[in-house]
Amino acid sequence: MKQYEVVIIGGSAAGPVAGITVKRHYRDASVLVIRTEKESQVMVPCGIPYIFGTVGSPSNNIIPDTLLSSNGIDLLIGEATEIDRDSKTVTTADGETVGYGKLILATGSLPVRPPIPGMELKNVSPVLKDAKLLAYAEPILRKAENIVVIGCGFIGAEMADEVKKASGANVTIVETLKHCLMLALDPEFSHMAEEELAEREIGIITENGVKAIHGNEKVDSVELQNGDKLKADVVIIGIGATPNNELAKKAGLKIGDTKGIWVDEYMRTSDENILACGDCAEKTCFFTGKPSGLRLASIATIEARIAGANIKEFKRKNPGAIGVFATAFGDFAVAAAGLTEKAANKAGFDVVIGEVKTFDRHPGGIPGAKESTVKLMVDKKTGKVIGGEIAGGTTTAEIANVIAMAIQNGMTAEDVALFQMGTQPLLTPSPITHPIVNAAEQALVKIG
């Protein structure tokens, strides 16, 4: 039996980052990543919606194994089926056993499969992470005439836009909530995204759900809760993910309120020799300290960097999940960081809003300039920035990242108003009308 100082189970976003972090902090540590056979070609998680349209093929969206080998990390392909906490060993489906000093669980998440009649029909599938299955699905999607996407969160909206681009099919999104992207955006920003999707000839049905999926072996239609029917050659489910906690449960580890593996601020599980990170781990909200259902690749890699650094000593603490989102449809982009106005009010904050419209280049007449809207949420009691939303051009995502940095570091609206930003006509808004700075100034006037 081979022995390693650190064994990591999981090969998607969190697993490799955890291994690389271990090697950066403890250069001589022996590290093994165990990756299931299903993950023999690991997809870049955030790139999955783009494989058929923008990227072109599943083969163009692979995390290379050299990411591990170049960092001195061993790789074992096989499904980890058992953790023996007493002997500190992991056993795979083919009977191979390895020993560990510390174990990091990065088993990710599984797509939510709603209890809708007809889910077993051919060409009905959740958003897939398996490269082989995606390659199999590629010709089916490209030939489809009618595609229905269930769920209009970020993944559902991106999938709809990309399969429309790749196939030219009639694409319709079905969403139970009042607006698309509603869990991450306030209504006015959701409405902007919906308008852009509609301009790209994507149908959107909101405040309705799927009652049943019909067909003889293969799907041919979708029945909505209101009785309407939609033709469908393909149905894609994009309504979220649930923590892959089965291995942890089998090992007797504590499970949290949102079904993630319970972890403390150092990413330790209920076993001091086992850590967990990524989608499989329980999240805590940065703002309230309560359990959070956020699951993002960005959060997964942050947690991986915490877990990897803490295997021998406690170097890092998890500040909690903030949530930073961004997406684009053509040259229109929308993004958010932290709490929306609605979520802030629900959490008990007395919120002051600063909102600015300007151009993302300067002057506004410069080629490529696009109007940008920034909304900043500020806690009236402390003056701290607690959220932001942006719609506009391609600078949108990085503006959200700046807001997230301000939130994580407890910056106030006054701090943001005096934030020293570099500006350049082809790349940024004007220093005179920079939307983050001016939104902060607006909030300060309202605080008084």
Secondary structure, 3 states (H helix, E strand, C coil): CEEEEEEEECCCCHHHHHHHHHHHHCCCCCEEEEECHHHCCEECHHHHHHCCCCCCCHHHCEECCHHHHCCCCEEEECCEEEEECCCCEEEECCCCEEEEEEEEECCCEEECCCCCCCCCCECEEECCCEHHHHHHHHHHHHHCCEEEEECCCHHHHHHHHHHHHHHCCEEEEECCCCCCCCCCCCHHHHHHHHHHHHHCCEEEECCCCEEEEEECCEEEEEEECCCCEEECCEEEECCCEEECCHHHHHCCCCECCCCCECCCCCCECCCCCEEECHHHECEEECCCCCEECCCCHHHHHHHHHHHHHCCCCCCCCCCCECCEEEEEECCEEEEEEECCHHHHHHCCCCEEEEEEEEECCCCCCCCCCCEEEEEEEEECCCCEEEEEEEEECCCHHHHHHHHHHHHHCCCEHHHHHCCCCCCCCCCCCCCCCCHHHHHHHHHHHHHC
